[in-house]
Amino acid sequence: MSLSGKIKKVKNSIIAIGFKPNPQQITIVGSGFAISDDGKILSSAHLYNQLKPENIPNLIGMVIEKEEKDGLTHYKWLPLKLIEGKKNDKNDVALFQLEEYESALLNKINLGDSENVEVGDEVYFIGFPYAAQLINDRFGVTLIVNKGIISNIKRDGIDPSHKKNWFIVDAISNPGNSGCPLIKLDTNKVIGIMAISFRTKSRTVDNLDIREPMHIAGARPINLAKPLL
């Protein structure tokens, strides 16, 4: 199957995660993906941890509602809640429940085995980076795909079993990709959760983070999330 075909198989699994600070405004903080047929969404714990307490009840997920034959895609926002006891801050993973998921075109995505991943494996990730900015700039809702390779694998130096705990990816990841799936190209299965990227502050514009073209991003291996499931 071609890469375009593989992307079509998983794109309905991806959601944007955000909240409504007020009825007229939506703030998008990251991405997530469906791992079951009953609306369970896997993402990064730090997306939840960075929320102010007053915004947690207003957490929502943006899902595909309808696809036209010409490719036009319609999205909708649905309530999203953290499942109690399903957050692991050490490994930066969290499991959410999407409510009213029956009204969305939401497909579960298959999980792989991150212990079988090697340096040089081809991967891609798909999420909603800079989603709010793209909407404000009149590009509409934009699902972004990035492709690269596993450029390094880090192991936990504290755990005696030395489990793989970071995949370094040769790609540029942007704000909003946190929580989106890292997918192994040959199997089209999730082997990681995008969690970190590297950027430096602008020297000329206050309060602006700019992305350096370093092609270094970090993902948490999917096996670290499996105990939550």
N, C-alpha and C positions, 0 to 999 in steps of 0.2 A: 504494500500500500504506500502511496506517495505521502510526503509530509502534509500536503494540503488535505488529503483524505484523513490522515490521523488527527489533524487539528479539528476537522469537522466532527469527528467522533467525540471529542472531549470538550468542545467549546460550550456546550449547554450545561456542563458540570460546573462552570466557573461563575462565581458571584462577586460583586463588589460589596464591601462592608462599610457602613457609615452610620450616621445618626442625625436626627433632626434637632438642632439647638432651638429652633422655633418652627412653627408651622409653615413658614415661607422659605426656609433655608435647609439645605442638606450638606453635611460635611462627610466626605469620603476618606476613610483612613487606611484602607487596604483591600485585600482580596481573600477569597476562600474557595473551597471546592467541595462538592457533594460526594460523600463516601458511602451512601446508602440510598435506598429507594423511599425512605420516610423522612427526608429533609434534614439529615444530619450533615453538618458542614464542618470541615476541618480547616483550621487556620493557625495563625501565630498568636501566642498568648500576649505578646507585648502590645498588640492592637487593642486588646481589652484593658490591659493594665494602664495604658496611657489615657483612658477615658476619665473624665471627671465624674464623680458619683451621680450628678444630676443628669448626665447624658446616657448612663447605662440603661435606664428604662426606655429610652428612645432609640435603641439600637435597631438597625434595619439592614436587610440584604437586598441587593438589586439583581434580579434574575430575568432571564429571557421569557417573555410571555407569548410571543408570536413571531413567526418568521414568514415573510412574504416570498413568493416564488422568484421575485427579482433580487432577492438577497436582503431586502430591507428588514431590519430586526427591531422588534418592539420590546421594551423592558418595563418592569414594574418593581416597586419597592414592597417588601414584605417584612413583618416583624421578625426579629432575630433575638434569641436569648442564649446565654451561656448555660450549658447543662451543668447542674450542680455537681461539684467534685470532679469535673472533667477539664481541669486546667493544670498543666505542669510547667511551672515557671523556669525550672532548671533547663528543660529541653525546649522551652519556648513553643509549646503546642497547646491548643485548646479546641474543644469540641462544642459546637453550637447546634441549636435546633431552629430551623427555619419554619415558621408557622405559615399555615395556608399554602404549603408547598404544592398542593394538588392543582393549583391554578397556574403553575409555572411549567415551562418545558425544561425540567430539571432531570438530568441523567447522572447516575452515579459513575464515578471514574474508578478504574481498577488500580489497586495498589500492588507495587512490586516488592522485591526484597533488596533493601539497600546494602546488605552485606555482600551482594554479588556485584556491586558497582566497582569499576576500576578507573584509574586515571586514563584519560583518552576517550572514554565513552562519550558518544554524542548525545546531547540532551537539548530540550527546549523548555521554556516556561511561558505560561500564558496567564495574564492578569489584567488589572486595571490601573496602570501607573498614570499619575497626573490626571486621573479621571475628571475631577471637578474642573481643573484648568482647561482641559480639552472641551468640556461642555460649555464653559464660559466663553471659550474662543470660537464657539459655534461649529465645532467638529462633531458634536453630539457624543453619544456614548461610544467609546472606542476600546475594544478588546485588543490588547497588544501581545504579539508573539515575539520572543527573543530566542535565538538559537546559539549554542556554543558547545563546549566540551567540559568534562570534569578535568580541571587542571591540577587539583590537589585534593587529598583526603586527609583530614585531621582525625586523630583518635584521642579519646578522653585519657588524659594523663593521671587522673585521680582515681578513676574506677579501675580496679585490678584486672577486670576483663578487657580493658582498653577497647571499648566499643567505638565504632565510627561515630563521631558526633558533629562533624562539619564536612560539607562538600564545598570546595572552592570552584566556582564556575567561571569560565572564560567568556564573560558577557557583561554588559552594562545593565544593571538593574536600577530602576528608578523608584522614588517614593510612590507607594500604592501597590507595588508588587509584593510586599510582605504578605505572607499567607497564601500566595498562589502556588500551584503545584509545579515541581520540577519533574519533567517526564523523560524517561529514557527513550531515545528515538527508535531503537529496534523493536522494543516490546510495547511501546505506547502505554506504559504503566508508570505510575507515580513512584519516584524513588527519593523524593525530598520535598521540603517546604521552604520556599524562598523566605529568608529571614533578615538578611543584612546586605547593605551596599556601602560603598565608600564614596564620600564626597567631601569637599572642602568649602569653607565659607568664602563668599565673594570678598575681594579686597576693595571693591569700589562701590558696592551697593549694600547698604545695611539690611540685615534680616533676610538675605538671599543665600540659599544654598545652591551651588552649581555643581554639576556632575563632571568630574574629571574622566577622560576617556581611558580608564585604567583597565577595563575588562576584568574586574575582580568583583565577584559577588559571592555571597555565602548562603547555603541552604542547610537546613537540618535534615538528616537522613530520616526517611519515613518510618523505619523500624523503631525510632524513638517515640513515635506517636502511637504505635500499635497497642501498648498497654492501656491507653485511654479507650480503645475501641472494644 
